[in-house]
Amino acid sequence: MSDHYKVGLIQMRCTPEPSENLARASEMVREAAKKGANIVCLPELFLTQYFCQREDTALFDLAEAIPGPTTSALAPLAKELNIVLITSLFEKRARGLYHNTAAMLDADGSLKGIYRKMHIPDDPLYYEKFYFTPGDLGFKAFDTKVGRIGTLVCWDQWYPEGARLTALQGAEILFYPTAIGWHPAEKEQYGAAQHDAWRTIQRAHAIANGVFVCVVNRVGHEDGNIRGNKAKEGLGLEFWGGSFVADPFGRILVEGSHDKEEVLVADIDLKLLEDTRRNWPFLRDRRIESYGEIGHRFLD
C-alpha cells in the first residue's frame, strides 16, 4: 500500500430506471479510473430516484440481497479497473427486513464487507424509517488494497460519534454516500444555510479525527416518480450536489457544482494525515475516562 493514491467521487443524476442508472454509474466509474482514481464511491441509493419521498409498500420490491444483482454486476468492473468501489444499495436482508447499506468491493472484485446505515431520518419527503431498519453491525472500517477505509451513509454525517468511532478503528478516509437536497419551497429562505451547515459538519469530522472525508451526493430535481407514481406532497426535492473531499486540516481539495454531473478526483497523501495528527494531537488528548455519559440519551 502506498501513502499516495487518488479517490473518485461520482456525482450523478438518477432516473426512475435502475438499469439506466447502473449503466451510467459504470460509465462514470470508468471515467474516474481513467483519471487515476484507485477508490471510487457512488452516491446513496443510486440505482433509483430517491424513493423515500413517499410511503409505499410496493417500493420494497426495489430492494435486493447483498451479495446480489448489483454487487455481481459491479464486482467484475472493480476487478477489471483494479479499483476499490463503494456502492450504496437498498438491502433486502429477509422478508420484511430491509436496510440502507453500503457495500465495499475490493480491487480483486471481492466483497470486502458491508455497512448498514445507523441513523435513519424521518422528515418531510425523507420517510426513511418506513423503509429501513437501523444498522446492527456498528460502525465499520475495512482493509482494502489502498488502505483502511470507513464508510457511513448520509444522515450519519451529522453525528460526530459515528465519525469518531470509525476513525478510532483506524480508518484513514471516511466516505459518505449521500442523497440530500432542498425542498424547492424552502430553498430561497434556508437553502444557503442548510448547505453551509452540511458542509461545515463534515469538514469538522475531518479536523476532529485527523482524517480525509469524502462526500458523494447526487444532483437534479426528483419528484418521486417511481413506477408511475409521484410523491403526494410538495414539489419534490432538488438534490444539491456539492460533493467534496476535505483533508485532515478541513481544507477542500475538490468540490462539485450544485447542478451538474461530475466525476471528481482528488489526491490523498497519508503523510499529511500523519503530520496533521502530530501537530493537532486530538486523539492523544482525549479524556476517555470522562466520556462515559455520552452513552445516555440526555443528562437530566
ABEGO torsion letter per residue (X at the ends): XBABBBBBBBBBBBBABAAAAAAAAAAAAAAAAAAGBABBBBBBGAABBBAAABBBAAAAAABBBOBBAAAAAAAAAAAAAGBBBBBBBBBBABBGBBBBBBBBBBAAGBBAEBBBBABBBBBBGBBAAAABBBBAAEBBBBBBAAEBBBBBBGAAAABAAAAAAAAAAGBABBBBBBBBBBBAAAAAAAAAAAAAAAAAAAAAAAAAAGBBBBBBBBBEBBAGBBGGBBBABEAEBBBAEGBBBBBAAGBBABBBBAABBBBBBBBBBAAAAAAAAAABBAAAABBAAAAAAAABABBX
